Amino acid sequence: MAEAGAAAATGGATAPGEDPGIARSVTLKTLAAATVITAVLHLGQEIFLPLACAVLITFALAPTVAFLRRRGVPRILSVLAVVTLAFALIGVFLLITVSQIGTLAQQLPSFQSNIVAKLDALQQENSGNRLVAQLTRMATTINSEIGSGLGTGDAAGAEGLPVQVELIEPRNAFQMLSDLVMPLVRPIGTAGLVVVVVIFMLLEREDLRDRFLRLVGSSDIHRTTQVLEDAGSRVAHYLLTQLLVNTIYAVPIGIGLWLIGVPNAALWAMLTLVLRFVPYIGSALAAAFPLFLAFAVSPDWSAVLWTAALFLVVELVTSNLIEPWLYGTRTGLSPLSIIVAAIFWTWIWGPLGLVLSTPLTVCLVVLGRHIPQFALFDILFGDRPVLADHTRLYQRLLVGDLAESSARAGTELETVYVSDYHRDVTLPALLLAQFDLARGALKPGQDRALAQAAQEFLVSLEPAVAEELSEAAAEGEAAGDGAGRRLLVIGGRSALDDAGAAVVAQAARTEGAEAEALSHQDLTPARFAAVTGTAADCALLTFLDPEPARGAVLQLRRIKRAAPGLRVGVLLCPAPDSLEGGAPLRPSAETQEAILATGADFCALSLDEALAEAFRSAEPRPLPAAPRKPQRRRILAPPGPIPAPAALTSA
């Protein structure tokens, strides 16, 4: 019902095969609005960046504040305690980082001799290698720039080169103080603004929630509440869990670098903790700086190798053991969207946007998951499949891609039975083809090509059928409801019906029955012996069209006349709900009554019902008498002589 409401909110029915919870299309108006919002975020980053940081920090601290509130701590005390502790830790972190950077800057000149020696050795050993020569020249340039920047390189005058002279204008005390203080005012002011906003957001969290409900979703309180709860829990879980994982990652990195002898190991551990918030590339960025220092401080290559091994081992352990254990839920983002979001937010807000990219995108995906107007974000960045399984299978069969279809089916059949897969995926996929055929979307001959692809797809599933039967036999289970039964499944009137008949026959074989599928061409007089000469217990006419032509249904009378002891049923496959709103997609009660009146032993509306009726031991219904034709009208001669025409009489 919620999905139907979402479809109704978008202003129309859902398209065939589309997930009802997903928006149908991206309009030009939506793209224009997204472009305008992106430009506003980029131009107004001085306003929106602190607010975004404050919102995310609020999400992260809200669970702790709620925990203290449940323990009876007053609201203002719990907020101030949590905020003070959090920003105190951030301040200590920044203070240690700045001090470590200052210490590193003082140590850099002492590393130059090792760098020069290694570069000379590399150049001598690989004098003919162009790549090594280019890397050596690049490293030499970087080394000289570091030396000149620190004032420790070879003086320009020592090589006889002209000395650059710079004119310095006299500056008063106020200008010097302004140059010293003003660069600090902006970051300190921004940090103070973030702290104040976080405090007030935590204090007025309930009031802000109510205002958001009134502004966005007063007409649908349930859905808007889901947005708030889902966004808050996902972002808080992501930030706190990622912080814990990064801390577990950074501690052994810091200890290992200290044991190896890399200078300022605490600095690199802290930078590693921060950079791992950047998805995928954060660990590589964190390892680059310690590797360079290991190259600079060590006279040989041992420190470089040990540093690389340290990062590799810690990354493998964290990614394969710690993260799967700690992450109870996923962020809801696809892997590619995380990279795209990182690029986008870096362009919008710079390096800080790179760190905030994942939690910000999580918020957008949550909005798109619950509010139809924002469904674009869920489609682009979410990890949910945007096409139903039967729609994806239909699309692959339409282009003849059996490799992907078989691979996906093999994955699904590890957890579901073949008959259930055919009921939920294969038959609905063929019904999508029938829908497109009925409305003229399929080109001439395309339906036959798709039916052939479906037949080949079913052949690829035969190993799964055999495996399912062998597993049942090995476990001592009954072969199935169809054990000992013989079933003949016949396509109704088209190539797609033939493919549907093959699907039903394969599902029947998984139930232990002997099932054979025949084409609708076998109902022609020249090939009718294939139908009547079988020793089956039941014949099943399969129609994908929910309103089949009467002439096709009358074939069952021919079958019953030729084989009176054979039960004959009809399967009318109802279309999935996503196809509602198009052509008549569900058989009417009149159609079912007409089929039964024609002489069918049963008329099933689902695969499960058809198999249950086909496997049932029962006597066939007697064929009802054909409706009598009306009495032929006879032309009788009138009594007495026929009077001659007046003209002849006068003559």
Secondary structure as a PSIPRED ss2 file (coil, helix, strand):
# PSIPRED VFORMAT (PSIPRED V4.0)

   1 M C   1.000  0.000  0.000
   2 A H   0.000  1.000  0.000
   3 E H   0.000  1.000  0.000
   4 A H   0.000  1.000  0.000
   5 G H   0.000  1.000  0.000
   6 A H   0.000  1.000  0.000
   7 A H   0.000  1.000  0.000
   8 A H   0.000  1.000  0.000
   9 A H   0.000  1.000  0.000
  10 T C   1.000  0.000  0.000
  11 G C   1.000  0.000  0.000
  12 G C   1.000  0.000  0.000
  13 A C   1.000  0.000  0.000
  14 T C   1.000  0.000  0.000
  15 A C   1.000  0.000  0.000
  16 P C   1.000  0.000  0.000
  17 G C   1.000  0.000  0.000
  18 E E   0.000  0.000  1.000
  19 D C   1.000  0.000  0.000
  20 P C   1.000  0.000  0.000
  21 G C   1.000  0.000  0.000
  22 I C   1.000  0.000  0.000
  23 A C   1.000  0.000  0.000
  24 R C   1.000  0.000  0.000
  25 S C   1.000  0.000  0.000
  26 V C   1.000  0.000  0.000
  27 T C   1.000  0.000  0.000
  28 L H   0.000  1.000  0.000
  29 K H   0.000  1.000  0.000
  30 T H   0.000  1.000  0.000
  31 L H   0.000  1.000  0.000
  32 A H   0.000  1.000  0.000
  33 A H   0.000  1.000  0.000
  34 A H   0.000  1.000  0.000
  35 T H   0.000  1.000  0.000
  36 V H   0.000  1.000  0.000
  37 I H   0.000  1.000  0.000
  38 T H   0.000  1.000  0.000
  39 A H   0.000  1.000  0.000
  40 V H   0.000  1.000  0.000
  41 L H   0.000  1.000  0.000
  42 H H   0.000  1.000  0.000
  43 L H   0.000  1.000  0.000
  44 G C   1.000  0.000  0.000
  45 Q H   0.000  1.000  0.000
  46 E H   0.000  1.000  0.000
  47 I H   0.000  1.000  0.000
  48 F H   0.000  1.000  0.000
  49 L H   0.000  1.000  0.000
  50 P H   0.000  1.000  0.000
  51 L H   0.000  1.000  0.000
  52 A H   0.000  1.000  0.000
  53 C H   0.000  1.000  0.000
  54 A H   0.000  1.000  0.000
  55 V H   0.000  1.000  0.000
  56 L H   0.000  1.000  0.000
  57 I H   0.000  1.000  0.000
  58 T H   0.000  1.000  0.000
  59 F H   0.000  1.000  0.000
  60 A H   0.000  1.000  0.000
  61 L H   0.000  1.000  0.000
  62 A H   0.000  1.000  0.000
  63 P H   0.000  1.000  0.000
  64 T H   0.000  1.000  0.000
  65 V H   0.000  1.000  0.000
  66 A H   0.000  1.000  0.000
  67 F H   0.000  1.000  0.000
  68 L H   0.000  1.000  0.000
  69 R H   0.000  1.000  0.000
  70 R H   0.000  1.000  0.000
  71 R C   1.000  0.000  0.000
  72 G C   1.000  0.000  0.000
  73 V C   1.000  0.000  0.000
  74 P C   1.000  0.000  0.000
  75 R H   0.000  1.000  0.000
  76 I H   0.000  1.000  0.000
  77 L H   0.000  1.000  0.000
  78 S H   0.000  1.000  0.000
  79 V H   0.000  1.000  0.000
  80 L H   0.000  1.000  0.000
  81 A H   0.000  1.000  0.000
  82 V H   0.000  1.000  0.000
  83 V H   0.000  1.000  0.000
  84 T H   0.000  1.000  0.000
  85 L H   0.000  1.000  0.000
  86 A H   0.000  1.000  0.000
  87 F H   0.000  1.000  0.000
  88 A H   0.000  1.000  0.000
  89 L H   0.000  1.000  0.000
  90 I H   0.000  1.000  0.000
  91 G H   0.000  1.000  0.000
  92 V H   0.000  1.000  0.000
  93 F H   0.000  1.000  0.000
  94 L H   0.000  1.000  0.000
  95 L H   0.000  1.000  0.000
  96 I H   0.000  1.000  0.000
  97 T H   0.000  1.000  0.000
  98 V H   0.000  1.000  0.000
  99 S H   0.000  1.000  0.000
 100 Q H   0.000  1.000  0.000
 101 I H   0.000  1.000  0.000
 102 G H   0.000  1.000  0.000
 103 T H   0.000  1.000  0.000
 104 L H   0.000  1.000  0.000
 105 A H   0.000  1.000  0.000
 106 Q H   0.000  1.000  0.000
 107 Q H   0.000  1.000  0.000
 108 L H   0.000  1.000  0.000
 109 P H   0.000  1.000  0.000
 110 S H   0.000  1.000  0.000
 111 F H   0.000  1.000  0.000
 112 Q H   0.000  1.000  0.000
 113 S H   0.000  1.000  0.000
 114 N H   0.000  1.000  0.000
 115 I H   0.000  1.000  0.000
 116 V H   0.000  1.000  0.000
 117 A H   0.000  1.000  0.000
 118 K H   0.000  1.000  0.000
 119 L H   0.000  1.000  0.000
 120 D H   0.000  1.000  0.000
 121 A H   0.000  1.000  0.000
 122 L H   0.000  1.000  0.000
 123 Q H   0.000  1.000  0.000
 124 Q H   0.000  1.000  0.000
 125 E H   0.000  1.000  0.000
 126 N C   1.000  0.000  0.000
 127 S C   1.000  0.000  0.000
 128 G C   1.000  0.000  0.000
 129 N C   1.000  0.000  0.000
 130 R H   0.000  1.000  0.000
 131 L H   0.000  1.000  0.000
 132 V H   0.000  1.000  0.000
 133 A H   0.000  1.000  0.000
 134 Q H   0.000  1.000  0.000
 135 L H   0.000  1.000  0.000
 136 T H   0.000  1.000  0.000
 137 R H   0.000  1.000  0.000
 138 M H   0.000  1.000  0.000
 139 A H   0.000  1.000  0.000
 140 T H   0.000  1.000  0.000
 141 T H   0.000  1.000  0.000
 142 I H   0.000  1.000  0.000
 143 N H   0.000  1.000  0.000
 144 S H   0.000  1.000  0.000
 145 E H   0.000  1.000  0.000
 146 I H   0.000  1.000  0.000
 147 G H   0.000  1.000  0.000
 148 S H   0.000  1.000  0.000
 149 G H   0.000  1.000  0.000
 150 L H   0.000  1.000  0.000
 151 G C   1.000  0.000  0.000
 152 T C   1.000  0.000  0.000
 153 G C   1.000  0.000  0.000
 154 D C   1.000  0.000  0.000
 155 A C   1.000  0.000  0.000
 156 A H   0.000  1.000  0.000
 157 G H   0.000  1.000  0.000
 158 A H   0.000  1.000  0.000
 159 E H   0.000  1.000  0.000
 160 G C   1.000  0.000  0.000
 161 L C   1.000  0.000  0.000
 162 P C   1.000  0.000  0.000
 163 V C   1.000  0.000  0.000
 164 Q C   1.000  0.000  0.000
 165 V C   1.000  0.000  0.000
 166 E C   1.000  0.000  0.000
 167 L C   1.000  0.000  0.000
 168 I C   1.000  0.000  0.000
 169 E C   1.000  0.000  0.000
 170 P C   1.000  0.000  0.000
 171 R C   1.000  0.000  0.000
 172 N C   1.000  0.000  0.000
 173 A H   0.000  1.000  0.000
 174 F H   0.000  1.000  0.000
 175 Q H   0.000  1.000  0.000
 176 M H   0.000  1.000  0.000
 177 L H   0.000  1.000  0.000
 178 S H   0.000  1.000  0.000
 179 D H   0.000  1.000  0.000
 180 L H   0.000  1.000  0.000
 181 V H   0.000  1.000  0.000
 182 M H   0.000  1.000  0.000
 183 P H   0.000  1.000  0.000
 184 L H   0.000  1.000  0.000
 185 V H   0.000  1.000  0.000
 186 R H   0.000  1.000  0.000
 187 P H   0.000  1.000  0.000
 188 I H   0.000  1.000  0.000
 189 G H   0.000  1.000  0.000
 190 T H   0.000  1.000  0.000
 191 A H   0.000  1.000  0.000
 192 G H   0.000  1.000  0.000
 193 L H   0.000  1.000  0.000
 194 V H   0.000  1.000  0.000
 195 V H   0.000  1.000  0.000
 196 V H   0.000  1.000  0.000
 197 V H   0.000  1.000  0.000
 198 V H   0.000  1.000  0.000
 199 I H   0.000  1.000  0.000
 200 F H   0.000  1.000  0.000
 201 M H   0.000  1.000  0.000
 202 L H   0.000  1.000  0.000
 203 L H   0.000  1.000  0.000
 204 E C   1.000  0.000  0.000
 205 R H   0.000  1.000  0.000
 206 E H   0.000  1.000  0.000
 207 D H   0.000  1.000  0.000
 208 L H   0.000  1.000  0.000
 209 R H   0.000  1.000  0.000
 210 D H   0.000  1.000  0.000
 211 R H   0.000  1.000  0.000
 212 F H   0.000  1.000  0.000
 213 L H   0.000  1.000  0.000
 214 R H   0.000  1.000  0.000
 215 L H   0.000  1.000  0.000
 216 V H   0.000  1.000  0.000
 217 G C   1.000  0.000  0.000
 218 S C   1.000  0.000  0.000
 219 S C   1.000  0.000  0.000
 220 D C   1.000  0.000  0.000
 221 I H   0.000  1.000  0.000
 222 H H   0.000  1.000  0.000
 223 R H   0.000  1.000  0.000
 224 T H   0.000  1.000  0.000
 225 T H   0.000  1.000  0.000
 226 Q H   0.000  1.000  0.000
 227 V H   0.000  1.000  0.000
 228 L H   0.000  1.000  0.000
 229 E H   0.000  1.000  0.000
 230 D H   0.000  1.000  0.000
 231 A H   0.000  1.000  0.000
 232 G H   0.000  1.000  0.000
 233 S H   0.000  1.000  0.000
 234 R H   0.000  1.000  0.000
 235 V H   0.000  1.000  0.000
 236 A H   0.000  1.000  0.000
 237 H H   0.000  1.000  0.000
 238 Y H   0.000  1.000  0.000
 239 L H   0.000  1.000  0.000
 240 L H   0.000  1.000  0.000
 241 T H   0.000  1.000  0.000
 242 Q H   0.000  1.000  0.000
 243 L H   0.000  1.000  0.000
 244 L H   0.000  1.000  0.000
 245 V H   0.000  1.000  0.000
 246 N H   0.000  1.000  0.000
 247 T H   0.000  1.000  0.000
 248 I H   0.000  1.000  0.000
 249 Y H   0.000  1.000  0.000
 250 A H   0.000  1.000  0.000
 251 V H   0.000  1.000  0.000
 252 P H   0.000  1.000  0.000
 253 I H   0.000  1.000  0.000
 254 G H   0.000  1.000  0.000
 255 I H   0.000  1.000  0.000
 256 G H   0.000  1.000  0.000
 257 L H   0.000  1.000  0.000
 258 W H   0.000  1.000  0.000
 259 L H   0.000  1.000  0.000
 260 I H   0.000  1.000  0.000
 261 G C   1.000  0.000  0.000
 262 V C   1.000  0.000  0.000
 263 P C   1.000  0.000  0.000
 264 N C   1.000  0.000  0.000
 265 A H   0.000  1.000  0.000
 266 A H   0.000  1.000  0.000
 267 L H   0.000  1.000  0.000
 268 W H   0.000  1.000  0.000
 269 A H   0.000  1.000  0.000
 270 M H   0.000  1.000  0.000
 271 L H   0.000  1.000  0.000
 272 T H   0.000  1.000  0.000
 273 L H   0.000  1.000  0.000
 274 V H   0.000  1.000  0.000
 275 L H   0.000  1.000  0.000
 276 R C   1.000  0.000  0.000
 277 F C   1.000  0.000  0.000
 278 V C   1.000  0.000  0.000
 279 P C   1.000  0.000  0.000
 280 Y C   1.000  0.000  0.000
 281 I C   1.000  0.000  0.000
 282 G H   0.000  1.000  0.000
 283 S H   0.000  1.000  0.000
 284 A H   0.000  1.000  0.000
 285 L H   0.000  1.000  0.000
 286 A H   0.000  1.000  0.000
 287 A H   0.000  1.000  0.000
 288 A H   0.000  1.000  0.000
 289 F H   0.000  1.000  0.000
 290 P H   0.000  1.000  0.000
 291 L H   0.000  1.000  0.000
 292 F H   0.000  1.000  0.000
 293 L H   0.000  1.000  0.000
 294 A H   0.000  1.000  0.000
 295 F H   0.000  1.000  0.000
 296 A H   0.000  1.000  0.000
 297 V H   0.000  1.000  0.000
 298 S C   1.000  0.000  0.000
 299 P C   1.000  0.000  0.000
 300 D C   1.000  0.000  0.000
 301 W C   1.000  0.000  0.000
 302 S H   0.000  1.000  0.000
 303 A H   0.000  1.000  0.000
 304 V H   0.000  1.000  0.000
 305 L H   0.000  1.000  0.000
 306 W H   0.000  1.000  0.000
 307 T H   0.000  1.000  0.000
 308 A H   0.000  1.000  0.000
 309 A H   0.000  1.000  0.000
 310 L H   0.000  1.000  0.000
 311 F H   0.000  1.000  0.000
 312 L H   0.000  1.000  0.000
 313 V H   0.000  1.000  0.000
 314 V H   0.000  1.000  0.000
 315 E H   0.000  1.000  0.000
 316 L H   0.000  1.000  0.000
 317 V H   0.000  1.000  0.000
 318 T H   0.000  1.000  0.000
 319 S H   0.000  1.000  0.000
 320 N H   0.000  1.000  0.000
 321 L H   0.000  1.000  0.000
 322 I H   0.000  1.000  0.000
 323 E H   0.000  1.000  0.000
 324 P H   0.000  1.000  0.000
 325 W H   0.000  1.000  0.000
 326 L H   0.000  1.000  0.000
 327 Y C   1.000  0.000  0.000
 328 G C   1.000  0.000  0.000
 329 T C   1.000  0.000  0.000
 330 R C   1.000  0.000  0.000
 331 T C   1.000  0.000  0.000
 332 G C   1.000  0.000  0.000
 333 L E   0.000  0.000  1.000
 334 S C   1.000  0.000  0.000
 335 P H   0.000  1.000  0.000
 336 L H   0.000  1.000  0.000
 337 S H   0.000  1.000  0.000
 338 I H   0.000  1.000  0.000
 339 I H   0.000  1.000  0.000
 340 V H   0.000  1.000  0.000
 341 A H   0.000  1.000  0.000
 342 A H   0.000  1.000  0.000
 343 I H   0.000  1.000  0.000
 344 F H   0.000  1.000  0.000
 345 W H   0.000  1.000  0.000
 346 T H   0.000  1.000  0.000
 347 W H   0.000  1.000  0.000
 348 I H   0.000  1.000  0.000
 349 W H   0.000  1.000  0.000
 350 G C   1.000  0.000  0.000
 351 P H   0.000  1.000  0.000
 352 L H   0.000  1.000  0.000
 353 G H   0.000  1.000  0.000
 354 L H   0.000  1.000  0.000
 355 V H   0.000  1.000  0.000
 356 L H   0.000  1.000  0.000
 357 S H   0.000  1.000  0.000
 358 T H   0.000  1.000  0.000
 359 P H   0.000  1.000  0.000
 360 L H   0.000  1.000  0.000
 361 T H   0.000  1.000  0.000
 362 V H   0.000  1.000  0.000
 363 C H   0.000  1.000  0.000
 364 L H   0.000  1.000  0.000
 365 V H   0.000  1.000  0.000
 366 V H   0.000  1.000  0.000
 367 L H   0.000  1.000  0.000
 368 G H   0.000  1.000  0.000
 369 R H   0.000  1.000  0.000
 370 H H   0.000  1.000  0.000
 371 I C   1.000  0.000  0.000
 372 P H   0.000  1.000  0.000
 373 Q H   0.000  1.000  0.000
 374 F H   0.000  1.000  0.000
 375 A H   0.000  1.000  0.000
 376 L H   0.000  1.000  0.000
 377 F H   0.000  1.000  0.000
 378 D H   0.000  1.000  0.000
 379 I H   0.000  1.000  0.000
 380 L H   0.000  1.000  0.000
 381 F H   0.000  1.000  0.000
 382 G E   0.000  0.000  1.000
 383 D C   1.000  0.000  0.000
 384 R C   1.000  0.000  0.000
 385 P C   1.000  0.000  0.000
 386 V C   1.000  0.000  0.000
 387 L E   0.000  0.000  1.000
 388 A C   1.000  0.000  0.000
 389 D H   0.000  1.000  0.000
 390 H H   0.000  1.000  0.000
 391 T H   0.000  1.000  0.000
 392 R H   0.000  1.000  0.000
 393 L H   0.000  1.000  0.000
 394 Y H   0.000  1.000  0.000
 395 Q H   0.000  1.000  0.000
 396 R H   0.000  1.000  0.000
 397 L H   0.000  1.000  0.000
 398 L H   0.000  1.000  0.000
 399 V C   1.000  0.000  0.000
 400 G C   1.000  0.000  0.000
 401 D C   1.000  0.000  0.000
 402 L H   0.000  1.000  0.000
 403 A H   0.000  1.000  0.000
 404 E H   0.000  1.000  0.000
 405 S H   0.000  1.000  0.000
 406 S H   0.000  1.000  0.000
 407 A H   0.000  1.000  0.000
 408 R H   0.000  1.000  0.000
 409 A H   0.000  1.000  0.000
 410 G H   0.000  1.000  0.000
 411 T H   0.000  1.000  0.000
 412 E H   0.000  1.000  0.000
 413 L C   1.000  0.000  0.000
 414 E C   1.000  0.000  0.000
 415 T C   1.000  0.000  0.000
 416 V C   1.000  0.000  0.000
 417 Y C   1.000  0.000  0.000
 418 V H   0.000  1.000  0.000
 419 S H   0.000  1.000  0.000
 420 D H   0.000  1.000  0.000
 421 Y H   0.000  1.000  0.000
 422 H H   0.000  1.000  0.000
 423 R H   0.000  1.000  0.000
 424 D H   0.000  1.000  0.000
 425 V H   0.000  1.000  0.000
 426 T H   0.000  1.000  0.000
 427 L H   0.000  1.000  0.000
 428 P H   0.000  1.000  0.000
 429 A H   0.000  1.000  0.000
 430 L H   0.000  1.000  0.000
 431 L H   0.000  1.000  0.000
 432 L H   0.000  1.000  0.000
 433 A H   0.000  1.000  0.000
 434 Q H   0.000  1.000  0.000
 435 F H   0.000  1.000  0.000
 436 D H   0.000  1.000  0.000
 437 L H   0.000  1.000  0.000
 438 A H   0.000  1.000  0.000
 439 R C   1.000  0.000  0.000
 440 G C   1.000  0.000  0.000
 441 A C   1.000  0.000  0.000
 442 L C   1.000  0.000  0.000
 443 K C   1.000  0.000  0.000
 444 P C   1.000  0.000  0.000
 445 G C   1.000  0.000  0.000
 446 Q H   0.000  1.000  0.000
 447 D H   0.000  1.000  0.000
 448 R H   0.000  1.000  0.000
 449 A H   0.000  1.000  0.000
 450 L H   0.000  1.000  0.000
 451 A H   0.000  1.000  0.000
 452 Q H   0.000  1.000  0.000
 453 A H   0.000  1.000  0.000
 454 A H   0.000  1.000  0.000
 455 Q H   0.000  1.000  0.000
 456 E H   0.000  1.000  0.000
 457 F H   0.000  1.000  0.000
 458 L H   0.000  1.000  0.000
 459 V H   0.000  1.000  0.000
 460 S H   0.000  1.000  0.000
 461 L C   1.000  0.000  0.000
 462 E H   0.000  1.000  0.000
 463 P H   0.000  1.000  0.000
 464 A H   0.000  1.000  0.000
 465 V H   0.000  1.000  0.000
 466 A H   0.000  1.000  0.000
 467 E H   0.000  1.000  0.000
 468 E H   0.000  1.000  0.000
 469 L H   0.000  1.000  0.000
 470 S H   0.000  1.000  0.000
 471 E H   0.000  1.000  0.000
 472 A H   0.000  1.000  0.000
 473 A H   0.000  1.000  0.000
 474 A H   0.000  1.000  0.000
 475 E C   1.000  0.000  0.000
 476 G C   1.000  0.000  0.000
 477 E C   1.000  0.000  0.000
 478 A C   1.000  0.000  0.000
 479 A C   1.000  0.000  0.000
 480 G C   1.000  0.000  0.000
 481 D C   1.000  0.000  0.000
 482 G C   1.000  0.000  0.000
 483 A C   1.000  0.000  0.000
 484 G C   1.000  0.000  0.000
 485 R C   1.000  0.000  0.000
 486 R E   0.000  0.000  1.000
 487 L E   0.000  0.000  1.000
 488 L E   0.000  0.000  1.000
 489 V E   0.000  0.000  1.000
 490 I E   0.000  0.000  1.000
 491 G E   0.000  0.000  1.000
 492 G C   1.000  0.000  0.000
 493 R C   1.000  0.000  0.000
 494 S C   1.000  0.000  0.000
 495 A H   0.000  1.000  0.000
 496 L H   0.000  1.000  0.000
 497 D H   0.000  1.000  0.000
 498 D H   0.000  1.000  0.000
 499 A H   0.000  1.000  0.000
 500 G H   0.000  1.000  0.000
 501 A H   0.000  1.000  0.000
 502 A H   0.000  1.000  0.000
 503 V H   0.000  1.000  0.000
 504 V H   0.000  1.000  0.000
 505 A H   0.000  1.000  0.000
 506 Q H   0.000  1.000  0.000
 507 A H   0.000  1.000  0.000
 508 A H   0.000  1.000  0.000
 509 R H   0.000  1.000  0.000
 510 T H   0.000  1.000  0.000
 511 E C   1.000  0.000  0.000
 512 G C   1.000  0.000  0.000
 513 A C   1.000  0.000  0.000
 514 E E   0.000  0.000  1.000
 515 A E   0.000  0.000  1.000
 516 E E   0.000  0.000  1.000
 517 A E   0.000  0.000  1.000
 518 L E   0.000  0.000  1.000
 519 S C   1.000  0.000  0.000
 520 H H   0.000  1.000  0.000
 521 Q H   0.000  1.000  0.000
 522 D H   0.000  1.000  0.000
 523 L H   0.000  1.000  0.000
 524 T C   1.000  0.000  0.000
 525 P H   0.000  1.000  0.000
 526 A H   0.000  1.000  0.000
 527 R H   0.000  1.000  0.000
 528 F C   1.000  0.000  0.000
 529 A H   0.000  1.000  0.000
 530 A H   0.000  1.000  0.000
 531 V H   0.000  1.000  0.000
 532 T H   0.000  1.000  0.000
 533 G C   1.000  0.000  0.000
 534 T C   1.000  0.000  0.000
 535 A C   1.000  0.000  0.000
 536 A C   1.000  0.000  0.000
 537 D C   1.000  0.000  0.000
 538 C E   0.000  0.000  1.000
 539 A E   0.000  0.000  1.000
 540 L E   0.000  0.000  1.000
 541 L E   0.000  0.000  1.000
 542 T E   0.000  0.000  1.000
 543 F E   0.000  0.000  1.000
 544 L C   1.000  0.000  0.000
 545 D C   1.000  0.000  0.000
 546 P C   1.000  0.000  0.000
 547 E C   1.000  0.000  0.000
 548 P C   1.000  0.000  0.000
 549 A C   1.000  0.000  0.000
 550 R H   0.000  1.000  0.000
 551 G H   0.000  1.000  0.000
 552 A H   0.000  1.000  0.000
 553 V H   0.000  1.000  0.000
 554 L C   1.000  0.000  0.000
 555 Q H   0.000  1.000  0.000
 556 L H   0.000  1.000  0.000
 557 R H   0.000  1.000  0.000
 558 R H   0.000  1.000  0.000
 559 I H   0.000  1.000  0.000
 560 K H   0.000  1.000  0.000
 561 R H   0.000  1.000  0.000
 562 A H   0.000  1.000  0.000
 563 A C   1.000  0.000  0.000
 564 P C   1.000  0.000  0.000
 565 G C   1.000  0.000  0.000
 566 L C   1.000  0.000  0.000
 567 R E   0.000  0.000  1.000
 568 V E   0.000  0.000  1.000
 569 G E   0.000  0.000  1.000
 570 V E   0.000  0.000  1.000
 571 L E   0.000  0.000  1.000
 572 L E   0.000  0.000  1.000
 573 C C   1.000  0.000  0.000
 574 P C   1.000  0.000  0.000
 575 A C   1.000  0.000  0.000
 576 P C   1.000  0.000  0.000
 577 D H   0.000  1.000  0.000
 578 S H   0.000  1.000  0.000
 579 L H   0.000  1.000  0.000
 580 E C   1.000  0.000  0.000
 581 G C   1.000  0.000  0.000
 582 G C   1.000  0.000  0.000
 583 A C   1.000  0.000  0.000
 584 P C   1.000  0.000  0.000
 585 L C   1.000  0.000  0.000
 586 R C   1.000  0.000  0.000
 587 P C   1.000  0.000  0.000
 588 S C   1.000  0.000  0.000
 589 A H   0.000  1.000  0.000
 590 E H   0.000  1.000  0.000
 591 T H   0.000  1.000  0.000
 592 Q H   0.000  1.000  0.000
 593 E H   0.000  1.000  0.000
 594 A H   0.000  1.000  0.000
 595 I H   0.000  1.000  0.000
 596 L H   0.000  1.000  0.000
 597 A H   0.000  1.000  0.000
 598 T H   0.000  1.000  0.000
 599 G C   1.000  0.000  0.000
 600 A C   1.000  0.000  0.000
 601 D C   1.000  0.000  0.000
 602 F E   0.000  0.000  1.000
 603 C E   0.000  0.000  1.000
 604 A E   0.000  0.000  1.000
 605 L C   1.000  0.000  0.000
 606 S C   1.000  0.000  0.000
 607 L H   0.000  1.000  0.000
 608 D H   0.000  1.000  0.000
 609 E H   0.000  1.000  0.000
 610 A H   0.000  1.000  0.000
 611 L H   0.000  1.000  0.000
 612 A H   0.000  1.000  0.000
 613 E H   0.000  1.000  0.000
 614 A H   0.000  1.000  0.000
 615 F H   0.000  1.000  0.000
 616 R C   1.000  0.000  0.000
 617 S C   1.000  0.000  0.000
 618 A C   1.000  0.000  0.000
 619 E C   1.000  0.000  0.000
 620 P C   1.000  0.000  0.000
 621 R C   1.000  0.000  0.000
 622 P C   1.000  0.000  0.000
 623 L C   1.000  0.000  0.000
 624 P C   1.000  0.000  0.000
 625 A C   1.000  0.000  0.000
 626 A C   1.000  0.000  0.000
 627 P C   1.000  0.000  0.000
 628 R C   1.000  0.000  0.000
 629 K C   1.000  0.000  0.000
 630 P C   1.000  0.000  0.000
 631 Q C   1.000  0.000  0.000
 632 R C   1.000  0.000  0.000
 633 R C   1.000  0.000  0.000
 634 R C   1.000  0.000  0.000
 635 I C   1.000  0.000  0.000
 636 L C   1.000  0.000  0.000
 637 A C   1.000  0.000  0.000
 638 P C   1.000  0.000  0.000
 639 P C   1.000  0.000  0.000
 640 G C   1.000  0.000  0.000
 641 P C   1.000  0.000  0.000
 642 I C   1.000  0.000  0.000
 643 P C   1.000  0.000  0.000
 644 A C   1.000  0.000  0.000
 645 P C   1.000  0.000  0.000
 646 A H   0.000  1.000  0.000
 647 A H   0.000  1.000  0.000
 648 L H   0.000  1.000  0.000
 649 T H   0.000  1.000  0.000
 650 S H   0.000  1.000  0.000
 651 A C   1.000  0.000  0.000
